[in-house]
Amino acid sequence: MKKYTTILFDLDGTLTDPKVGITKSVAYALKSFGIEVEELDSLCKFIGPPLKVSFKKYYGFSEQDCIKAIEKYREYFRETGMFENKVYPGIEKLLENLRQNGRKLFVATSKPTVFAIRILEHFNLLRYFDYVAGSELDGSRDSKSDVIKFVLQQNSVTNLTNVVMIGDREHDVIGAKENNIDVIGVLYGYGDREELEKSGATYIVETIEELGKLLNAP
């Protein structure tokens, strides 16, 4: 078992549970199109993938409607939704332990960088990370593959042998594989085992405790 010295974390469904804020933000956006959603849990599928992908996939929105929907989503999210969120129990202890052991920690998220930084600051987690990157508000760099590539380039990470991505959805796995790095899929987030296995995760763990044991393995 190799020791990973450079670790990239997804944000939603990996470091924090954003369920309430994201589902309410999506419902707010859909309402502007006359679509009423009574069961917010039905919108959990929006957690993880880029918003444009999900609006197209689940509601058949055109490119233009996706742009409008994302604008409405952010209208609610930037004021309220991003703080309707909570850190998974055990995450801060894990991050502290990894830093004390000399690991380099990064965040690679499909969420806009400016929102990711505000969320990490709000929960006092930003101090654990060497670098945070996500998509841009103009819609660029919205694929997980592009975000991971950007993080690696900006930090001059060229030896990929001991680099790993940690995330809960297939987009994290696919993005990591496209950048030739290992990936650990976590089941405490919003993906399931079938999704993570099918997309080719290097490892799959069920709990944060199990994740910590895997990352600290010699």
Residue pairs with C-beta under 8 A, 6 or more apart in sequence:
1 214
1 217
1 218
2 161
2 162
3 162
3 217
3 218
4 103
4 162
4 163
4 164
4 182
4 215
5 102
5 103
5 104
5 162
5 163
6 103
6 104
6 106
6 157
6 162
6 163
6 164
7 98
7 103
7 104
7 105
7 106
7 163
7 164
7 166
7 215
8 106
8 107
8 108
8 148
8 151
8 163
8 164
8 165
8 166
8 176
8 181
9 15
9 105
9 106
9 107
9 108
9 129
9 166
9 167
10 48
10 107
10 108
10 109
10 144
10 165
10 166
10 167
10 168
10 169
10 172
10 189
11 18
11 107
11 109
11 111
11 116
11 119
11 120
11 134
12 18
12 22
12 47
12 48
12 109
12 110
12 111
12 168
12 189
12 190
13 47
13 48
13 167
13 168
13 169
13 186
13 189
13 190
13 191
14 88
14 166
14 167
14 168
14 172
14 186
14 189
15 87
15 88
15 91
15 107
15 120
15 125
16 85
16 86
16 87
16 88
16 91
16 119
16 123
17 85
17 86
17 87
17 88
17 189
18 47
18 82
18 84
18 85
19 44
19 47
20 40
20 81
20 84
20 85
21 77
21 80
21 81
21 82
21 83
21 84
21 85
22 43
22 46
22 47
22 77
22 81
23 40
23 41
23 43
23 44
23 46
23 47
24 40
24 76
24 80
24 81
24 84
25 73
25 74
25 76
25 77
25 81
26 37
26 43
26 46
26 54
26 73
27 37
27 40
27 43
28 72
28 73
28 75
28 76
28 81
29 55
29 69
29 70
29 72
29 73
29 76
30 36
30 37
30 59
30 69
31 37
32 68
32 69
32 72
33 65
33 68
33 69
35 59
37 43
44 190
45 54
45 58
45 190
46 54
46 58
47 169
47 189
47 190
48 110
48 167
48 168
48 169
48 171
48 172
48 189
48 190
48 191
49 110
49 169
49 171
50 110
50 135
50 142
50 143
50 171
51 66
51 69
51 70
51 73
52 66
52 70
52 139
52 142
55 61
55 65
55 66
55 69
55 70
56 66
61 69
67 139
70 139
74 137
77 115
78 115
82 115
82 118
82 119
82 122
83 119
83 122
85 119
85 123
87 123
87 125
88 188
88 208
89 208
90 208
90 209
90 212
91 125
91 208
92 124
92 125
92 128
94 208
94 211
94 212
94 215
95 105
95 125
95 128
96 128
97 212
97 216
98 105
98 128
98 215
98 216
99 105
99 128
101 216
103 215
104 130
104 155
105 128
105 129
105 130
106 129
106 130
106 131
106 132
106 133
106 151
106 155
107 116
107 120
107 129
107 131
107 132
107 133
107 134
108 133
108 134
108 144
108 147
108 148
108 151
108 165
108 175
109 116
109 132
109 133
109 134
109 135
109 147
110 134
110 135
110 142
110 143
110 144
110 147
110 171
111 119
111 134
111 135
112 134
112 135
112 136
112 137
113 132
113 133
113 134
113 135
113 136
114 137
115 134
116 132
116 133
116 134
117 126
117 132
120 126
120 129
120 132
126 132
130 155
131 151
131 154
131 155
133 147
133 150
133 151
133 154
134 141
134 147
135 141
135 142
135 147
136 142
141 147
141 150
143 171
143 175
144 167
144 171
144 172
144 174
144 175
144 176
145 174
145 175
145 178
145 179
146 175
147 175
148 165
148 175
148 176
148 178
148 179
148 181
149 179
151 157
152 158
152 160
152 163
152 179
152 181
157 163
160 179
160 180
160 181
163 181
163 182
164 176
164 181
164 182
164 183
164 184
164 202
164 215
165 172
165 173
165 175
165 176
165 179
165 181
165 182
165 183
165 184
166 172
166 183
166 184
166 186
166 211
167 173
167 176
167 183
167 184
167 185
167 186
167 189
167 191
168 185
168 186
168 187
168 188
168 189
168 190
168 191
168 196
169 189
169 190
169 191
169 195
170 191
170 195
170 196
170 198
170 199
172 183
172 185
173 183
173 185
173 196
173 199
173 200
173 201
174 199
174 200
176 182
176 183
177 183
177 199
177 200
182 202
182 203
183 200
183 201
183 202
183 203
184 201
184 202
184 203
184 204
184 205
184 211
184 214
184 215
185 191
185 196
185 199
185 201
185 203
185 204
185 205
186 204
186 205
186 206
186 208
186 211
187 193
187 196
187 204
187 205
187 206
187 207
188 206
188 207
188 208
193 204
196 204
197 204
203 214
205 211
205 214
